[in-house]
Each structure stands twice: as C-alpha cells, then as structure tokens.
Amino acid sequence: MKIHHVGYLAKNIEKTEKKFLELGYTVERETSYDSIRDINIEFLVNGDYRIELIQPMSENSPMYPLLKHFRNAPYHFCYEVDDIEAAIKELEDKRYTVIQEPDIAPCIDGKRVVFLNNISMGIVELVEF
C-alpha cells in the first residue's frame, strides 16, 4: 500500500501550518471544513511527503478526544487502496479493528475512507482511489 498522507492533529491549524511552512512545506489544499467529522483539514506537501492537518472544531467531533492524548502530533498514516472492502478484510485478518465505518471524505474529493486500529500499530486510514 502506498502512503497518501500522515494525519497530524492540531489544536490550532493556523499556528501549526505556520510551523510546517517554516520547515519548507507548501499548502497543497487550503483549509476546508469536513461536516461529517466536524473538523477543519488542510493538506501540506514537501517533496513526496503530504501532511494532513486536522483540527477538531467542537467536542462533538470524533477527533476531539484525541487532543487529550496526542495534542499537536502525528497520529495516523493513510494508505491508498483500490478496493476499500478488500483492504478492510485483509487488515481485519491481521487483527485490525474498524473504528469508523467507511464514509466519504469531503476534503479528499469525496473519496471513501475508513479508519482502523491495531494495538501494536495504532490508527490507520484507508482511502479508496
């Protein structure tokens, strides 16, 4: 599986963006709102590396509780897959558990995504291309 991006949790997306820009990143996609997850998302790139900045917008966001654990930090890898159902099955066979069912990702052109967790790996996102 090819890495699409690293998800980076941000308490304040503008402040975090500034620090990434200082490190040579550029904005690939401006900040946009994902109403499904109640988060703001922005994509930054540096060469072949893509970072997804994620800022929960309220306590209703499923990402909000992660702020207490991760604060400003990377917390998931996202992988590109051709068939999301087949990839889910493959990872479930390897002891990953779906933690958020497949749904569209408005900030990734409406592509379908799913989040899984493994006790030894942490959170993984799959995006179907």
C-alpha angles and dihedrals in degrees: 000000000000119000112244097182148328113247112227119192114220130189088199115020095197094054093044092047090054091056093049091049088054087057093055102268121138129206111262096176124013120238113288134175124250105202093187092064098022093235140124114232132193129176122217128183137201112180107307093345122099124191123195111207111207124192118182108223100203143359087268091069114103086223094056096085089054090067090071091053104035106019107180102356146105110274109166144027119220120210129197115236134179096214116028096193093052091047091050091051091049092051093043087055086055092053100265117142125213107240098174119027120237112284138152121279108217092194093053095057093276093297117158117256136181132191123219134177135209122187092228097040108030126215122355126183124202122202120195116226 
